[in-house]
């Protein structure tokens, strides 16, 4: 057998060594790529199979009243959701959960449809889940892959129904909202403001969502803690400080008749801040937290009392005799009347102008009276003549200049402007005829084509309570958040003219005045009652009170307007009691359950102030 030469053996050995080195190098490179270069990628892929990324809802900003009391905050609650999955799997899971979560077939179909529209986001099944629901889901974790519990901040409204129309309510962002520029960057499932202040200041209250990881097994079941691990903490929304007085709102809610529709607006004379804004019947915003049921939503929409309708800023009503102060202010500003001047014709129950006979509310009339007396007794005949002196064209022009066809500019969504003719051509466009001069008689007493919101009347009386000017009413105290300032109210009235108007209003709470029984022990009640003819098929008239209240002999400190739909009076006592409640607390006087002159008389309390002249 021929032996291999040693040199050849060495060559073969070297070749084998090279091959082994090359193979080892290839393996080393492969291992390096797998473990070092792509190690992060493999880790991420592993984590993506093991972890689910979920949004961490941000607590909405806390809302405080003018005294630092919390009106709206957040409390922890649990919600039940499903991870994205095929629709048949989601349906099967929902049907399995139905007996434990009270899901009917309609609710299941609605949830499946939502899952179909957005297959990449978790599906919220039940928000604000109660203890029994949470316990049932926790016990059935192995049976329902993809179900997980989420701890979310839940909105809480301390004042409940008392703050319903001022603060509004929250709900899940809708598909239509997600398509609008205002909600750019929002995701399905996020909670947003739907009405009121919650809607107006959504951007400030929302906060920034965080993220967290939930660990799941191979079939998608949650393992470990339901809460998961935070990746980026949520940032709470900004705090809001309001002009509202929570205790005043709660007091108004307690005393407002629960069988009557209406509204109350109270403004601070110093700065025009909104102390109270109330509409009845009201809503409890806590009902909407976590999602309101379709049945309850339908009930609210079909309720003949229209609880979702904010009468304070959206409702428009004939202002009736509360408008006579506007007629008087326009006449004084135009210089067509002096406070002490008598009209050419006295009031003897009626007045005729160019063949058009109009009556006064008092058949026997009021005789010859001046402006203050005409305001005090609400004499129609006096104001018919004053309106004629002003003239229809100037009356319409001045009413529009003062803003009775514009909104007040309050920081709330959906405020309605007053309805008032924008010029003499309005009659031709609307009714097809040119107006005659006698149209001014209806307008002069708060009738005719004139409808105003309680808020607009409150803004006007705020101007009367001060120097003839009034800012736009504000719910929020920080003007920097409001945006572009809205032009307020301005009348060119002398101090003497303003005092003449107040002198007339002051008599309403004196003997013989329409609000005599609403007089108060410590305060001057200065205002005007009104009875507006109802429209829209209603039979009974609306009752108004608009005025101002302050320390006896001093300046007014609060303006308050009360409207009661289809009510035979009763607006003045509500206004008086609300103002008394606010001012007693402001000046450190104990609050009494018996407040007005009428309540003292009914209770048989013969206090010295009751019959004393004011």
MARTITOR-847020 format. One record per residue (C-alpha): residue number from 1; residue in one letter; chain; x, y, z. Coordinates in steps of 0.02 Angstrom, whole numbers, plus 32768, in hexadecimal, padded with zeros to 4 digits. Each point is the difference from the previous one (the first is absolute). Layout:
% MARTITOR-847020
(NUM,a,A,(X,Y,Z))
...
//
This chain:
% MARTITOR-847020
(1,x,A,(8000,8000,8000))
(2,x,A,(8044,80A5,7FCB))
(3,x,A,(801A,807C,808E))
(4,x,A,(7FCA,80B5,7FF2))
(5,x,A,(808E,8077,7FFB))
(6,x,A,(800F,806C,809F))
(7,x,A,(7FFC,809E,7F9A))
(8,x,A,(7F59,7FCF,7FB4))
(9,x,A,(7FBB,7FD9,80AC))
(10,x,A,(8032,80AC,803C))
(11,x,A,(7FAA,804E,7F69))
(12,x,A,(7F61,7F9D,8021))
(13,x,A,(8002,8032,80B5))
(14,x,A,(8014,80B5,7FD4))
(15,x,A,(7F6E,7FF5,7F86))
(16,x,A,(7F91,7FAF,8083))
(17,x,A,(8032,8086,807C))
(18,x,A,(7FD2,8089,7F85))
(19,x,A,(7F58,7FAD,7FE0))
(20,x,A,(7FE0,7FF1,80BA))
(21,x,A,(8031,80B4,801D))
(22,x,A,(7F8F,8039,7F75))
(23,x,A,(7F70,7F99,8045))
(24,x,A,(801E,8040,80AF))
(25,x,A,(8009,80B2,7FBE))
(26,x,A,(7F5B,7FE8,7FA6))
(27,x,A,(7FB1,7FBA,809D))
(28,x,A,(804B,808E,8068))
(29,x,A,(7FBA,8082,7F88))
(30,x,A,(7F57,7FAB,8000))
(31,x,A,(7FFE,7FF7,80BE))
(32,x,A,(8038,80B5,8009))
(33,x,A,(7F75,8038,7F8C))
(34,x,A,(7F7E,7F9A,805B))
(35,x,A,(8034,802C,80B0))
(36,x,A,(804B,80AD,7FEF))
(37,x,A,(7FD0,8056,7F5E))
(38,x,A,(7F4D,7FBF,7FFE))
(39,x,A,(7FF2,7FDB,80B7))
(40,x,A,(7F96,809B,801F))
(41,x,A,(7F8E,7FD3,7F6F))
(42,x,A,(7FE6,7F4F,8040))
(43,x,A,(7FE1,8045,80AD))
(44,x,A,(7F80,807A,7FBC))
(45,x,A,(7FAB,7F77,7F9D))
(46,x,A,(7FFC,7F95,809A))
(47,x,A,(7FB9,808E,8066))
(48,x,A,(7F7F,8026,7F79))
(49,x,A,(7FC3,7F4E,800D))
(50,x,A,(8000,8008,80BD))
(51,x,A,(7FCB,80B4,8024))
(52,x,A,(7F6E,806C,7FCC))
(53,x,A,(8013,80BD,7FFE))
(54,x,A,(7F6A,805A,804A))
(55,x,A,(7FDA,80B9,8014))
(56,x,A,(8001,8044,80B1))
(57,x,A,(7F6C,807A,800F))
(58,x,A,(802F,80A8,804A))
(59,x,A,(7F97,8046,808F))
(60,x,A,(7F9D,8098,7FC7))
(61,x,A,(802B,80A3,8054))
(62,x,A,(7FAC,8026,80A6))
(63,x,A,(7F81,808E,7FFE))
(64,x,A,(7FEE,8076,8096))
(65,x,A,(7F7D,8083,802B))
(66,x,A,(8026,80B4,8031))
(67,x,A,(8021,7FCE,80B5))
(68,x,A,(8074,7F6F,7FD6))
(69,x,A,(7F7F,7F77,8018))
(70,x,A,(800F,7F6D,7F88))
(71,x,A,(7F71,7FF8,7F83))
(72,x,A,(8045,7F74,7F92))
(73,x,A,(8090,7F88,801F))
(74,x,A,(8030,7F4B,7FDD))
(75,x,A,(7FF1,7F5F,8062))
(76,x,A,(8049,7F55,7FD3))
(77,x,A,(7F8F,7F83,7FAC))
(78,x,A,(800F,7F61,7F98))
(79,x,A,(7FCE,7FE3,7F4D))
(80,x,A,(7FF4,7F5C,7FA1))
(81,x,A,(804A,7FF7,7F51))
(82,x,A,(8031,7F82,7F79))
(83,x,A,(80A1,7FF6,7F9F))
(84,x,A,(7FEF,800C,7F42))
(85,x,A,(7FCE,7F57,7FB8))
(86,x,A,(7F99,7FB5,7F71))
(87,x,A,(7F4B,8039,8008))
(88,x,A,(7FBC,7F51,801D))
(89,x,A,(8074,7FEC,8096))
(90,x,A,(7FC7,80A9,8045))
(91,x,A,(7F4A,7FD1,7FE9))
(92,x,A,(8019,7F59,8058))
(93,x,A,(8059,8054,8091))
(94,x,A,(7F77,8084,8011))
(95,x,A,(7F79,7F7B,7FFF))
(96,x,A,(805D,7FA3,8088))
(97,x,A,(8010,809D,8069))
(98,x,A,(7F4D,8038,7FE2))
(99,x,A,(7FB0,7FAD,8099))
(100,x,A,(8083,804A,8073))
(101,x,A,(8005,80B0,7FB6))
(102,x,A,(7F46,8012,7FD4))
(103,x,A,(8024,800F,7F46))
(104,x,A,(7F65,7FEF,7F95))
(105,x,A,(8001,7FD2,7F48))
(106,x,A,(7FF3,80B5,7FC9))
(107,x,A,(8099,802F,8068))
(108,x,A,(8063,7F6C,7FBD))
(109,x,A,(7FDA,802F,7F4C))
(110,x,A,(8033,80B3,8023))
(111,x,A,(80A6,7FC8,804B))
(112,x,A,(8024,7F8A,7F6F))
(113,x,A,(7FDF,808E,7F86))
(114,x,A,(8079,8071,805F))
(115,x,A,(8082,7F77,7FFB))
(116,x,A,(7FE7,7FEE,7F45))
(117,x,A,(801A,80BB,7FE3))
(118,x,A,(80A2,8003,8063))
(119,x,A,(805A,7F59,8009))
(120,x,A,(80A4,8044,8043))
(121,x,A,(7FC3,804B,80A4))
(122,x,A,(7FC2,7FA5,809C))
(123,x,A,(7F43,7FF7,800A))
(124,x,A,(7FB5,804F,809B))
(125,x,A,(7F73,7F8D,8038))
(126,x,A,(7FD0,804E,80A6))
(127,x,A,(803D,80A0,804F))
(128,x,A,(7FF0,8024,80BA))
(129,x,A,(7FE1,7F48,8024))
(130,x,A,(7FB8,7FD5,80AA))
(131,x,A,(804F,7F89,807C))
(132,x,A,(7F99,7F68,7FCA))
(133,x,A,(8030,8015,7F49))
(134,x,A,(80B8,8015,802A))
(135,x,A,(7FFE,7F68,8071))
(136,x,A,(7FA9,7F96,7F7B))
(137,x,A,(807F,802E,7F79))
(138,x,A,(8093,7FE1,8075))
(139,x,A,(7FBC,7F54,802C))
(140,x,A,(7FE5,7FD0,7F49))
(141,x,A,(80AA,803A,7FBE))
(142,x,A,(8032,7F53,7FBD))
(143,x,A,(7F5C,7FEB,7FA1))
(144,x,A,(8003,80A2,7F9E))
(145,x,A,(80A3,8026,7FA5))
(146,x,A,(8016,80B5,7FD4))
(147,x,A,(7F96,8045,808F))
(148,x,A,(805A,8078,8072))
(149,x,A,(7FD8,8078,808C))
(150,x,A,(803B,80B4,7FF7))
(151,x,A,(8008,807B,808D))
(152,x,A,(7FCA,80A8,7FBC))
(153,x,A,(7FE1,80AA,804E))
(154,x,A,(7F44,801C,8009))
(155,x,A,(7FB7,80AF,7FFB))
(156,x,A,(7F9F,8033,809B))
(157,x,A,(7F8F,8098,800D))
(158,x,A,(7FED,8038,80B4))
(159,x,A,(7F66,806C,7FE1))
(160,x,A,(7FA6,7F7D,7F96))
(161,x,A,(7F62,8049,7FB1))
(162,x,A,(8024,80AD,8045))
(163,x,A,(8094,8015,7F89))
(164,x,A,(7FBB,7F9A,7F6F))
(165,x,A,(7FEA,8089,7F7E))
(166,x,A,(8092,806C,8036))
(167,x,A,(8084,7F77,8001))
(168,x,A,(7FB1,7F8F,7F7F))
(169,x,A,(8037,7F4B,7FF7))
(170,x,A,(8081,7F8C,7FB2))
(171,x,A,(7FF5,7F69,7F8E))
(172,x,A,(8065,7F96,7F89))
(173,x,A,(803F,805D,7F67))
(174,x,A,(7F91,7FDC,7F6A))
(175,x,A,(8032,7FCF,7F4F))
(176,x,A,(7FC6,80AA,7FC0))
(177,x,A,(8069,805A,8082))
(178,x,A,(809A,7F9A,7FD4))
(179,x,A,(7FF1,8040,7F4D))
(180,x,A,(7FFA,80B7,8036))
(181,x,A,(809F,806B,800D))
(182,x,A,(7FDD,8028,80B6))
(183,x,A,(801A,7F4B,8032))
(184,x,A,(809A,7FDE,7F98))
(185,x,A,(806F,7F85,805E))
(186,x,A,(7F71,7FB8,8066))
(187,x,A,(7FDE,7F45,7FFC))
(188,x,A,(7F64,7F97,800F))
(189,x,A,(7FD3,7FE0,80B4))
(190,x,A,(803F,80A7,8041))
(191,x,A,(7F89,8063,8070))
(192,x,A,(7FD9,80B1,7FC8))
(193,x,A,(7F8F,808F,8034))
(194,x,A,(7F57,7FF8,7FAA))
(195,x,A,(7FA7,8099,8046))
(196,x,A,(8018,8096,8070))
(197,x,A,(80A9,8030,8048))
(198,x,A,(8040,7F50,7FE2))
(199,x,A,(7FE9,8020,7F47))
(200,x,A,(8038,80B5,7FFF))
(201,x,A,(80A6,7FDE,8055))
(202,x,A,(8020,7F50,7FBF))
(203,x,A,(80B1,8027,7FCB))
(204,x,A,(8030,803C,80AF))
(205,x,A,(7FA6,7F77,8060))
(206,x,A,(8033,7F6A,7F95))
(207,x,A,(80B3,7FE1,8034))
(208,x,A,(807B,7F8C,7FA6))
(209,x,A,(7FE6,7F44,7FF5))
(210,x,A,(808A,7F8D,803D))
(211,x,A,(8028,7F4E,7FCD))
(212,x,A,(8016,7F5B,805C))
(213,x,A,(8023,7F49,7FD7))
(214,x,A,(7F93,7F6A,8026))
(215,x,A,(804F,7F52,7FF9))
(216,x,A,(7F9F,7F78,7FA5))
(217,x,A,(801E,7F48,7FDC))
(218,x,A,(8000,7FA7,7F58))
(219,x,A,(7F41,8003,7FF1))
(220,x,A,(7FED,80B5,8036))
(221,x,A,(7FCF,7FE5,80B5))
(222,x,A,(803D,8084,807B))
(223,x,A,(8085,7FBB,8074))
(224,x,A,(8045,8055,8097))
(225,x,A,(7FB3,80A1,803B))
(226,x,A,(7F6A,804E,7FA8))
(227,x,A,(804F,80AA,801C))
(228,x,A,(809C,7FD4,7F9D))
(229,x,A,(809C,806B,7FFE))
(230,x,A,(8001,80BB,7FDD))
(231,x,A,(806E,8038,7F6F))
(232,x,A,(7FD3,80BA,7FFA))
(233,x,A,(7F96,804B,808B))
(234,x,A,(7F63,8060,7FD4))
(235,x,A,(8004,80BC,801B))
(236,x,A,(7F61,8045,8054))
(237,x,A,(7FA1,808F,7FAF))
(238,x,A,(800A,80B3,803C))
(239,x,A,(7F9C,803E,8094))
(240,x,A,(7F75,807E,7FE2))
(241,x,A,(7FC8,8084,807D))
(242,x,A,(7F51,8044,7FE5))
(243,x,A,(7F95,8093,8034))
(244,x,A,(7F74,7F87,802B))
(245,x,A,(7FC7,7FEE,80B4))
(246,x,A,(7FDE,7F47,801E))
(247,x,A,(7F9A,8019,809F))
(248,x,A,(7F94,8084,7FAA))
(249,x,A,(7FDE,7F88,7F71))
(250,x,A,(7FD2,7F76,8079))
(251,x,A,(7F8D,8078,805E))
(252,x,A,(7FA8,8035,7F5F))
(253,x,A,(7FEA,7F49,7FD1))
(254,x,A,(7FAE,7FDF,80AA))
(255,x,A,(7F85,8091,7FF8))
(256,x,A,(7FD3,7FF9,7F47))
(257,x,A,(7F52,7FB2,7FEA))
(258,x,A,(8017,7F50,7FBD))
(259,x,A,(7F63,800A,7F95))
(260,x,A,(802E,80A0,7FA2))
(261,x,A,(8075,801E,7F6F))
(262,x,A,(806E,8099,8006))
(263,x,A,(80AB,804C,801C))
(264,x,A,(8066,8067,807B))
(265,x,A,(8097,806C,7FD8))
(266,x,A,(8063,805E,8085))
(267,x,A,(8091,8076,7FD9))
(268,x,A,(8080,8057,806F))
(269,x,A,(7FED,80BC,7FEA))
(270,x,A,(80BA,8020,801D))
(271,x,A,(8043,7F9D,7F6C))
(272,x,A,(7F6E,7FB1,7FA5))
(273,x,A,(8034,7F52,8038))
(274,x,A,(7F77,7F7C,7FF9))
(275,x,A,(7FD3,7FD1,80B2))
(276,x,A,(7F76,7F88,7FCE))
(277,x,A,(7FBA,7FBB,7F5F))
(278,x,A,(7F71,7F85,8016))
(279,x,A,(7F7F,7FB4,7F8C))
(280,x,A,(7F6C,7F95,8034))
(281,x,A,(7FDC,7F75,7FEB))
(282,x,A,(80B8,7FD8,800E))
(283,x,A,(806F,7F6A,7FE2))
(284,x,A,(8079,7FA4,8070))
(285,x,A,(80A7,7FFC,7FA3))
(286,x,A,(8034,7F6A,8069))
(287,x,A,(7F83,7F99,7F9B))
(288,x,A,(8069,8017,7F63))
(289,x,A,(80A5,7FC8,804E))
(290,x,A,(8033,7F56,7FBB))
(291,x,A,(7F7C,800A,7F78))
(292,x,A,(7F46,801E,800D))
(293,x,A,(7F8B,7F74,7FCD))
(294,x,A,(7F9A,8012,7F61))
(295,x,A,(7F60,7FEF,8065))
(296,x,A,(802E,808E,8074))
(297,x,A,(803C,806D,7F6F))
(298,x,A,(7F5B,7FE3,7FA7))
(299,x,A,(7FA1,802D,809F))
(300,x,A,(805E,80A4,800F))
(301,x,A,(7FE1,802D,7F49))
(302,x,A,(7F47,7FD3,8005))
(303,x,A,(7FDD,8053,80A8))
(304,x,A,(7F83,808E,7FE0))
(305,x,A,(805D,8069,8081))
(306,x,A,(809A,7FFD,7F8F))
(307,x,A,(8083,7FE9,8089))
(308,x,A,(808D,8007,7F81))
(309,x,A,(7FCA,80AF,7FC9))
(310,x,A,(8064,808A,8056))
(311,x,A,(7F7A,8085,8016))
(312,x,A,(807A,807D,804C))
(313,x,A,(806A,8018,7F64))
(314,x,A,(7F9F,7FAC,7F74))
(315,x,A,(7F4A,801F,802C))
(316,x,A,(7FB3,809F,7FBA))
(317,x,A,(7F63,804F,8049))
(318,x,A,(7F9D,80A2,7FEE))
(319,x,A,(8051,8071,8083))
(320,x,A,(7F5A,8053,802F))
(321,x,A,(800B,808D,807F))
(322,x,A,(80B6,7FDF,8029))
(323,x,A,(801E,8052,7F56))
(324,x,A,(7FB0,80A4,8037))
(325,x,A,(80A7,802D,804F))
(326,x,A,(804F,7FEF,7F53))
(327,x,A,(7F7C,8074,7FB7))
(328,x,A,(801F,807B,808D))
(329,x,A,(80BD,7FF6,7FE8))
(330,x,A,(7FF1,801E,7F43))
(331,x,A,(7F8B,8094,801F))
(332,x,A,(8076,804E,8080))
(333,x,A,(8098,7FE1,7F93))
(334,x,A,(7FA9,804E,7F6A))
(335,x,A,(7FCA,8096,8068))
(336,x,A,(7F47,7FEF,7FD5))
(337,x,A,(7FC9,7FF5,80B6))
(338,x,A,(8038,8040,80AA))
(339,x,A,(7FEE,7F9A,80A0))
(340,x,A,(7F83,8078,804F))
(341,x,A,(7F9D,8020,7F61))
(342,x,A,(7F49,7FD0,7FED))
(343,x,A,(7FB9,7FBC,7F5E))
(344,x,A,(7F80,806B,7FA3))
(345,x,A,(7F76,7F83,8020))
(346,x,A,(7FE3,7FB2,80A9))
(347,x,A,(7FD9,7F47,8012))
(348,x,A,(7F47,7FDE,800F))
(349,x,A,(8002,7F4C,7FCA))
(350,x,A,(8028,8011,7F48))
(351,x,A,(8058,8068,7F7B))
(352,x,A,(7FD7,801D,7F49))
(353,x,A,(807F,802B,7F7A))
(354,x,A,(7FC8,8017,7F4B))
(355,x,A,(7F65,7F9A,801E))
(356,x,A,(805E,7F73,8058))
(357,x,A,(7FBD,7FEC,80B1))
(358,x,A,(8072,7FAA,807E))
(359,x,A,(7FD3,7FD7,80B3))
(360,x,A,(805F,800D,80A3))
(361,x,A,(8005,7F68,806F))
(362,x,A,(7FA0,8064,8084))
(363,x,A,(7F50,8028,7FBF))
(364,x,A,(7FEA,809A,806D))
(365,x,A,(80AA,8044,7FCD))
(366,x,A,(808C,8057,8060))
(367,x,A,(7FDE,80B7,7FDC))
(368,x,A,(808D,807C,7FDD))
(369,x,A,(80A6,7FB8,803A))
(370,x,A,(80BA,801D,7FE1))
(371,x,A,(8082,7F83,7FC6))
(372,x,A,(802B,7FB5,80AA))
(373,x,A,(7F48,7FE8,8028))
(374,x,A,(7FDF,7FB5,7F55))
(375,x,A,(808A,7F80,8020))
(376,x,A,(7FBF,7FDC,80AE))
(377,x,A,(7F4C,7FE0,7FCA))
(378,x,A,(8031,7FBC,7F54))
(379,x,A,(7F8A,8076,7FA6))
(380,x,A,(7FE8,7FCC,7F4A))
(381,x,A,(7FB4,80A7,7FCA))
(382,x,A,(8099,8061,8039))
(383,x,A,(8074,7F8E,7F9D))
(384,x,A,(7F8F,8001,7F66))
(385,x,A,(8019,80BD,7FFA))
(386,x,A,(80BA,7FF4,8025))
(387,x,A,(8016,7F83,7F72))
(388,x,A,(7FA6,8076,7F88))
(389,x,A,(8070,808F,8036))
(390,x,A,(809A,7F98,7FDA))
(391,x,A,(7FBA,7FCA,7F58))
(392,x,A,(8001,7F52,7FB4))
(393,x,A,(809C,8015,7F96))
(394,x,A,(8069,8047,808D))
(395,x,A,(7FBA,7F83,807C))
(396,x,A,(8032,7F6D,7F91))
(397,x,A,(80AA,804C,7FD9))
(398,x,A,(802B,8024,80B7))
(399,x,A,(7FC4,7F55,803B))
(400,x,A,(8074,7FAE,7F82))
(401,x,A,(8090,8074,802D))
(402,x,A,(7FED,7FCC,80B5))
(403,x,A,(8011,7F4B,7FCB))
(404,x,A,(7F52,7FB8,8014))
(405,x,A,(8019,7FA0,7F5D))
(406,x,A,(80AC,7FBD,8034))
(407,x,A,(8041,7F7F,807A))
(408,x,A,(804B,8036,80A5))
(409,x,A,(80A3,7FA5,7FDB))
(410,x,A,(7FFA,7F8F,8098))
(411,x,A,(8084,7F78,8002))
(412,x,A,(7F84,7F73,7FDD))
(413,x,A,(7FD7,7FA7,7F5E))
(414,x,A,(7F5C,8018,7FA2))
(415,x,A,(7FCC,80A7,804A))
(416,x,A,(7F6E,8048,7F9E))
(417,x,A,(7FF5,80B6,7FCA))
(418,x,A,(7F65,8064,8027))
(419,x,A,(7F79,8008,7F7A))
(420,x,A,(7FDA,80B4,7FCF))
(421,x,A,(7FDB,8058,7F5A))
(422,x,A,(80A3,8035,7FAF))
(423,x,A,(7FAE,8093,7FA6))
(424,x,A,(7F5D,803D,7FB9))
(425,x,A,(8015,7F8A,7F6D))
(426,x,A,(7FEA,7F6E,8079))
(427,x,A,(7F42,800F,7FF9))
(428,x,A,(8001,7FFB,7F42))
(429,x,A,(8074,7F6A,7FF8))
(430,x,A,(7FA4,7FA1,8089))
(431,x,A,(7F4A,8032,7FEB))
(432,x,A,(7FF9,8053,7F56))
(433,x,A,(7FCB,80AE,8037))
(434,x,A,(8051,80A4,802D))
(435,x,A,(7FF1,8028,80BB))
(436,x,A,(7F99,8091,803E))
(437,x,A,(8037,806E,8090))
(438,x,A,(7F89,7FAC,807A))
(439,x,A,(806E,7F62,7FFF))
(440,x,A,(806D,805A,807E))
(441,x,A,(7F78,7FF7,8084))
(442,x,A,(800E,7F42,800D))
(443,x,A,(80BD,8007,8002))
(444,x,A,(8002,8087,8086))
(445,x,A,(7FAC,7F8E,8081))
(446,x,A,(8065,7F64,7FD8))
(447,x,A,(7F89,7FB4,7F82))
(448,x,A,(8000,7FEC,7F44))
(449,x,A,(808F,7FAB,7FA3))
(450,x,A,(8076,8000,8094))
(451,x,A,(8043,7F66,8059))
(452,x,A,(8096,8001,8075))
(453,x,A,(805F,7F82,8068))
(454,x,A,(8002,8011,80BE))
(455,x,A,(80BC,8019,7FF1))
(456,x,A,(7FEA,8096,7F8B))
(457,x,A,(7F83,8051,8077))
(458,x,A,(807B,7FE2,808F))
(459,x,A,(808B,8056,7F9E))
(460,x,A,(7F91,8097,7FE0))
(461,x,A,(7FD2,800F,80B8))
(462,x,A,(80B7,7FEF,802B))
(463,x,A,(801D,809F,7F9D))
(464,x,A,(7F72,8055,8060))
(465,x,A,(804F,7FC9,80A4))
(466,x,A,(80A4,8055,7FD4))
(467,x,A,(802F,8094,7F94))
(468,x,A,(7F9D,7FCD,7F67))
(469,x,A,(8080,7F84,7FC0))
(470,x,A,(8011,7F46,8018))
(471,x,A,(8087,7F84,7FCC))
(472,x,A,(7FDD,7F59,7FAE))
(473,x,A,(7FC9,7F86,8088))
(474,x,A,(808B,7F87,8031))
(475,x,A,(7FFC,7F57,8055))
(476,x,A,(80BD,7FF0,8008))
(477,x,A,(806A,8073,806B))
(478,x,A,(80A0,7FF7,7F98))
(479,x,A,(7FE3,8078,7F70))
(480,x,A,(809C,7FBF,7FA9))
(481,x,A,(7FA4,7F5E,7FD8))
(482,x,A,(7F68,8056,7FB6))
(483,x,A,(8053,8037,7F5E))
(484,x,A,(7FCE,809A,7F9D))
(485,x,A,(7F9C,8072,8075))
(486,x,A,(7F4C,801E,7FCE))
(487,x,A,(7FBB,80B1,7FFC))
(488,x,A,(7F8B,801D,8091))
(489,x,A,(7F6E,8075,801C))
(490,x,A,(800D,80BD,7FFD))
(491,x,A,(7F7C,8087,8017))
(492,x,A,(8020,80BA,8005))
(493,x,A,(7F98,8025,809B))
(494,x,A,(8023,8082,8085))
(495,x,A,(8006,7FD2,80B7))
(496,x,A,(7F5B,805E,8018))
(497,x,A,(7FAB,7F9A,7F77))
(498,x,A,(803E,7F5C,8049))
(499,x,A,(7FC3,8033,80AC))
(500,x,A,(7F56,802B,7FB7))
(501,x,A,(7FF3,7F50,7FB8))
(502,x,A,(8035,7FB1,80A4))
(503,x,A,(7F86,806E,8060))
(504,x,A,(7F72,7FB5,7F9B))
(505,x,A,(803E,7F4F,801A))
(506,x,A,(801A,801F,80B9))
(507,x,A,(7F45,8018,8018))
(508,x,A,(7FD5,7F4E,7FCA))
(509,x,A,(8028,7FC1,80B0))
(510,x,A,(7FA7,808E,8059))
(511,x,A,(7F49,8001,8038))
(512,x,A,(7F93,7FEF,7F66))
(513,x,A,(8093,7FC2,7F96))
(514,x,A,(7FF4,7F60,7F9A))
(515,x,A,(808C,7FB0,8066))
(516,x,A,(7FD1,8045,80AC))
(517,x,A,(7FF4,7F52,804E))
(518,x,A,(80AE,7FD9,7FBF))
(519,x,A,(8052,808C,8064))
(520,x,A,(8097,7FD2,806B))
(521,x,A,(803C,8031,80AE))
(522,x,A,(80B2,8036,7FDB))
(523,x,A,(7FFD,8029,7F47))
(524,x,A,(7FB0,8072,7F80))
(525,x,A,(7FA2,7F9B,7F7D))
(526,x,A,(8004,806C,7F63))
(527,x,A,(7FB4,7FB9,7F62))
(528,x,A,(7F6F,7FE2,7F8B))
(529,x,A,(7F7F,7F78,7FF3))
(530,x,A,(7FB6,7FCB,7F5A))
(531,x,A,(7F76,7F93,7FBB))
(532,x,A,(8021,7FC6,7F4F))
(533,x,A,(7F7A,7FBF,7F8C))
(534,x,A,(8028,7F4A,7FDC))
(535,x,A,(801A,7FC5,7F4E))
(536,x,A,(800B,7F5A,7FA7))
(537,x,A,(7F58,7FBC,803B))
(538,x,A,(801D,8026,80B7))
(539,x,A,(7F6C,8042,8063))
(540,x,A,(8049,804B,809D))
(541,x,A,(8079,8094,7FFB))
(542,x,A,(80B7,8001,8032))
(543,x,A,(8035,8056,80A1))
(544,x,A,(809E,806D,8007))
(545,x,A,(8063,805A,8084))
(546,x,A,(809C,8062,7FD2))
(547,x,A,(805C,806C,807B))
(548,x,A,(808F,8022,8076))
(549,x,A,(801B,7FEE,80BB))
(550,x,A,(807A,8051,8078))
(551,x,A,(8011,8042,80B2))
(552,x,A,(7F74,8075,8032))
(553,x,A,(802D,80AF,7FC6))
(554,x,A,(809E,7FC2,7FA8))
(555,x,A,(8033,7FCA,7F52))
(556,x,A,(7FBC,7F60,7FB0))
(557,x,A,(8073,7F69,8010))
(558,x,A,(7FA2,7F78,7FA3))
(559,x,A,(7F92,8002,7F64))
(560,x,A,(7F82,7F74,7FF5))
(561,x,A,(7F83,7FCD,7F7B))
(562,x,A,(7F7C,7F78,8016))
(563,x,A,(7F8E,7FBD,7F78))
(564,x,A,(7F72,7F87,8023))
(565,x,A,(7FA7,7FB4,7F6B))
(566,x,A,(7F42,7FFD,8006))
(567,x,A,(7FF9,8039,80B3))
(568,x,A,(7F8B,807A,8057))
(569,x,A,(808A,8063,8054))
(570,x,A,(807F,7FBF,807B))
(571,x,A,(809F,803D,7FAA))
(572,x,A,(8021,808F,807A))
(573,x,A,(8003,7F95,80A0))
(574,x,A,(807F,7F89,7FB2))
(575,x,A,(806E,8091,7FCC))
(576,x,A,(7FF3,8050,80AC))
(577,x,A,(8029,7F60,805F))
(578,x,A,(8094,7FD8,7F91))
(579,x,A,(8048,80B0,8010))
(580,x,A,(7FE3,7FFE,80BD))
(581,x,A,(805A,7F58,800F))
(582,x,A,(8096,8040,7F9E))
(583,x,A,(800F,80A8,8058))
(584,x,A,(7FEA,7FBA,80B0))
(585,x,A,(8093,7F8B,7FE4))
(586,x,A,(8066,8089,7FAE))
(587,x,A,(7FE5,8078,8092))
(588,x,A,(800A,7F80,808C))
(589,x,A,(7F48,8003,8030))
(590,x,A,(7FB5,7F58,8034))
(591,x,A,(7F90,7FB4,7F7B))
(592,x,A,(7F4A,7FF4,8034))
(593,x,A,(7F7E,7F87,7FBD))
(594,x,A,(7F7D,808A,8007))
(595,x,A,(803E,808A,7F8F))
(596,x,A,(7F7F,8069,7FA5))
(597,x,A,(7F7A,8074,8044))
(598,x,A,(7F79,7F86,7FC4))
(599,x,A,(8050,7F6E,805B))
(600,x,A,(8008,8065,80A2))
(601,x,A,(7F48,802F,7FF2))
(602,x,A,(7FCD,7F4C,7FD8))
(603,x,A,(8063,7FC2,8097))
(604,x,A,(7FB0,8082,8071))
(605,x,A,(80A7,8053,8025))
(606,x,A,(7FDF,80B9,801D))
(607,x,A,(80B1,8044,7FEB))
(608,x,A,(800D,80C0,8005))
(609,x,A,(804D,800D,7F52))
(610,x,A,(7F6C,7FAB,7FA9))
(611,x,A,(7F91,809A,7FFE))
(612,x,A,(8086,8084,800C))
(613,x,A,(8013,806D,7F63))
(614,x,A,(8099,7FD3,7F99))
//
